[in-house]
Amino acid sequence: GGYFLIDAPDLDSAISWAARCPGAQYGAIEVRPIWDMSPAQGQELRYEGEAAEAR
């Protein structure tokens, strides 16, 4: 038993990595996201604007 925690750019990449695990030959592997750390769309632009105003 156990688990692997990997950082993959997309689901296809994560599935490709999961297929390389030794247990994939004999059983099932579950691939799922833990959480999305990317900023909300447009949020990073707001922060950049606030930083420029503070200078």
CYANA upper distance limits for C-alpha pairs under 8 A (distance plus 0.5 A):
  6 ILE  CA     14 ALA  CA      8.14
  7 ASP  CA     14 ALA  CA      8.43
  8 ALA  CA     13 SER  CA      6.43
  8 ALA  CA     14 ALA  CA      6.00
  9 PRO  CA     13 SER  CA      7.11
  9 PRO  CA     14 ALA  CA      8.26
 10 ASP  CA     14 ALA  CA      6.94
 11 LEU  CA     15 ILE  CA      6.66
 12 ASP  CA     16 SER  CA      6.72
 13 SER  CA     17 TRP  CA      6.85
 14 ALA  CA     18 ALA  CA      6.66
 14 ALA  CA     31 VAL  CA      7.55
 15 ILE  CA     19 ALA  CA      6.72
 15 ILE  CA     31 VAL  CA      7.23
 16 SER  CA     20 ARG  CA      7.43
 17 TRP  CA     21 CYS  CA      7.63
 18 ALA  CA     24 ALA  CA      7.68
 18 ALA  CA     29 ILE  CA      7.36
 18 ALA  CA     31 VAL  CA      7.83
 19 ALA  CA     24 ALA  CA      6.33
 20 ARG  CA     24 ALA  CA      7.62
 21 CYS  CA     25 GLN  CA      8.44
 22 PRO  CA     26 TYR  CA      8.43
 23 GLY  CA     27 GLY  CA      6.39
 23 GLY  CA     28 ALA  CA      7.92
 23 GLY  CA     29 ILE  CA      8.06
 24 ALA  CA     28 ALA  CA      6.43
 24 ALA  CA     29 ILE  CA      6.57
 39 PRO  CA     43 GLN  CA      6.76
 39 PRO  CA     44 GLU  CA      6.95
 40 ALA  CA     44 GLU  CA      7.88
 42 GLY  CA     46 ARG  CA      7.11
 43 GLN  CA     47 TYR  CA      7.00
 44 GLU  CA     48 GLU  CA      6.73
 45 LEU  CA     49 GLY  CA      6.73
 46 ARG  CA     50 GLU  CA      6.78
 47 TYR  CA     51 ALA  CA      6.65
 48 GLU  CA     52 ALA  CA      6.76
 49 GLY  CA     53 GLU  CA      6.80
 50 GLU  CA     54 ALA  CA      6.78
 51 ALA  CA     55 ARG  CA      7.14
